[in-house]
Amino acid sequence: MAEDFAFIEQLNMELCAVGDYTREDIFNAFEKYITDKAKLRKAIDFGLLHYDYTKYKVSFEGTLFEDGLSEILRMYNSALEQNQPRSIQIFKDSYPAVARGLASQTQIIRTNGIGTLPDRLDLFVKTAFQFIGDGIENSLKPFLEFLDAVYCVSRNKPVVKKKLGVIVDSLMSNSELFKVLYKTLFLDITVSHWRNIADHGSYACTSDGKIEIHYGQKNSIIKYIGRQDLKMVLAALDTLLYMHKTAYTLIHIDHIDRIPTIEKYHETENDDLVMQIVETSYAYGLEVFAIERENWNIAVQIRKQELTQQDLEQYCAVIATFLSEEKFSVLLYRESQVQYQIIYNQRCAQIYRYVVHNENSSIDK
């Protein structure tokens, strides 16, 4: 798919946002959040947590978002101590909505362009509020519903369905940190109000280049903000979503024996596979530059100085796990020349090494 090239390019940019790092660096960043360190190492060996690590280093570390990550994990552990079966069930019950929310983030990025917003103010505002409305309603809300249920279990209270505004107000009333994360960072307007502004179209561009927004009871509050303010809201929402996503992933890793593999949201499963192939490849010193989905033909650049037979075999085993042991092939390039080819079929990987001599290739099998 032609649109995959831009998507893969963006994924690679995210993965290298903090320069070179190792799986050990990722382990050192997250091991304080995980009780069972062996589970964490296994997850990292599978290529997980690389996106989370770059976001953590760029946007979380030493900020309120790192505090928020710790608080979510503390709340879930408190709920586990209060009622382990209910806490595990809450995680399992929340997964379909969370998965749809993550899929929605991917869809929004792919349908609205990657990393670009229009220059013209009215088009910028329209696009920005589309991101805000969809991001809060479809992606953030499932995390907040999960967190509200976790809080209820930790206090031995019944879990009941609530409106988004009620959930946000409840979380903020019980934690000054959540008040900052869900309101103060958003120009002192709650994320639930931002969702309503976007959904109801309660915004307009003024003749002097400002953005007028209406919110609150019967839209009685009027506020004027600038383009840069709206960009700050978009950045805060993106980081907030990743904070929740990382916390949710760490919970899953720490309790994977209690929370079995859950079926993914089928409509975007291939997008998930593309993202995971890119992430896992990066973990093994490779950078994907093309994926042909129909037969899962993968082309990668070799980033490491040298790859061992063990590296390639382990890489094949992980990719085979993600692709449910379907047939796939990988061409591994160093600069512009193919150095290896891997053909995986019927639980067997054939690895070919290409040796180049004066532009003539021979193959060692």
Secondary structure, DSSP 4 states (H G I P E B T S, - for coil): -THHHHHHHHHHHHHTTT-S--HHHHHHHHGGG-S-HHHHHHHHHTTTTHHHHHHIIIIITTSHHHHHHHHHHHHHHHHHHH-HHHHHHHHHHHHHHHHHHHHHHHHHHHHS-SS---SSHHHHHHHHHHHHHHIIIIIIHHHHHHHHHHHHHHTT-------HHHHHHHHHHH-HHHHHHHTGGGTT--HHHHHHHHHHT-EEE-TTS-EEEEESGGG-EEEEE-HHHHHHHHHHHHHHHHHHHHHHHHHHHHTTTTS------GGGHHHHHHHHHHHHHHHTTEEEEEEETTTTEEEEEE-SS---HHHHHHHHHHHHHHTTT--EEEEEEETTEEEEEEEEETTEEEEEEEEEETTEEEEE-
